[in-house]
Structures are given as structure tokens and as C-alpha cells.
């Protein structure tokens, strides 16, 4: 994916709730897994990557139930189970009970490579982070950032780690501080309305500020 495409993908993601990079990462993950299950379960390379990784990582495995493709998943995970079964049967009982044998057996059963969905996501995430930083001199782009939800803390750190002029760094700092201050104010209002003196006041948009605050720090969790 080139930065031109990444730019428009970011623009499409900004009006959606939560951190735009988290949203795009999720889209990439779903697209990758769907593509693998729809067209690549017979690919020697893909099956080899999944065997080496011992399947998808826990977070991506949780997506599988929502994506479906039960037949393809059966084929993939039968292959992985046969692989770990064969590894388990390799040492003799005497070898497996020795300290060295146990360490070797643990290593043979462990993932030998990263989850392929994680690898694919991280490669495209770098493009999104670079593209985000590259357009901080674009006033139209920055106006859209101001109107959107903030980047989560992790992705904000990754953006400011990019090589950029001080002017662009000042812009993204100002935007992020404004977003955080808005959340701080909403949280304060939510807390105030739980004081017995003000409980007659109805809860407004600040009612879910605590959820948005958690997402702002740890990353968007609901898609």
C-alpha cells in the first residue's frame, strides 16, 4: 500500500469513533484473515507460515469466530495440530523427562515465527503512521484531526517518534492536548454529577467519557 492510498484510508477512518490507527489496524487484520481463509488455505507458503506460528495469536484467533469459514479453519488447524502432535512424539520418554529434553520439547512446541496477521498489520501500520506524520502541515487534514477522536497513547507516541519539523510536532501536540483536556473536563463533569448535591442533574454526553478515556490510553477496543 502506498502513502497516497494510506492518506485516503486515514481520512475515511477519522470520522469513526476511537483512534483512527486502531480502526485501520482492525480493518487490515480482518481483511488479511478473510483473504487467507477465502483463498489461501491451500497455499503451501501460507500453510507453512501458520504452522511455524502455531496458528494465529490469541487476539487474532478471537476474530476467527466472527469471520467464519469453519471448513477452511478446520483444514488449517488440523494441519497445525498434526504438526505439534508429531513434535510431541519425537523424543523418547527417557529424553522427554530430562531437564534438557523438557527444554527442547518446549522449544519444539513453541511458535517458531510471529503470527502472520500481526506481521502484516505491523507492516501497514508503519505506512499509516508515516503518512499521518507527513500530512501534519496540511491544514485541511489537521482540521479533520481536531474534529475526530484522539489517537490512542501508543499510536500518538509512534507518530511523534517520526522524523518531522518542529512545526508539525507542535501541531500534533496541540491537537492531542486539546482532545485530552476535553476528556478530562467530561470526566470531571461525570464525577461532579455523582456528588449527592448534583444527582438531580441528568447525565449527558459525558456518560461514556470513562469508556472513551480508557480507549484513549489503551487503544480502541470496540469496533
Residue, then its C-alpha position, 0 to 999 in steps of 0.5 A: x500500500x502506498x502513502x497516497x492510498x494510506x492518506x485516503x484510508x486515514x481520512x475515511x477512518x477519522x470520522x469513526x469513533x476511537x483512534x483512527x490507527x486502531x480502526x485501520x489496524x482492525x480493518x487490515x487484520x480482518x481483511x488479511x484473515x478473510x483473504x487467507x481463509x477465502x483463498x489461501x488455505x491451500x497455499x503451501x507458503x501460507x500453510x507453512x507460515x501458520x504452522x511455524x506460528x502455531x496458528x494465529x495469536x490469541x487476539x487474532x484467533x478471537x476474530x476467527x469466530x466472527x469471520x467464519x469459514x469453519x471448513x477452511x479453519x478446520x483444514x488449517x488447524x488440523x494441519x497445525x495440530x498434526x504438526x505439534x502432535x508429531x513434535x510431541x512424539x519425537x523424543x523418547x520418554x527417557x529424553x522427554x523427562x530430562x531437564x534438557x529434553x523438557x527444554x527442547x520439547x518446549x522449544x519444539x512446541x513453541x511458535x517458531x515465527x510471529x503470527x502472520x496477521x500481526x506481521x502484516x498489520x505491523x507492516x501497514x501500520x508503519x505506512x499509516x503512521x508515516x503518512x499521518x506524520x507527513x500530512x501534519x502541515x496540511x491544514x485541511x487534514x489537521x482540521x479533520x484531526x481536531x474534529x475526530x477522536x484522539x489517537x490512542x497513547x501508543x499510536x500518538x507516541x509512534x507518530x511523534x517518534x517520526x522524523x518531522x519539523x518542529x512545526x508539525x510536532x507542535x501541531x500534533x501536540x496541540x491537537x492531542x492536548x486539546x482532545x485530552x483536556x476535553x476528556x478530562x473536563x467530561x470526566x470531571x463533569x461525570x464525577x461532579x454529577x455523582x456528588x449527592x448535591x448534583x444527582x438531580x442533574x441528568x447525565x449527558x454526553x459525558x456518560x461514556x467519557x470513562x469508556x472513551x478515556x480508557x480507549x484513549x490510553x489503551x487503544x480502541x477496543x470496540x469496533 
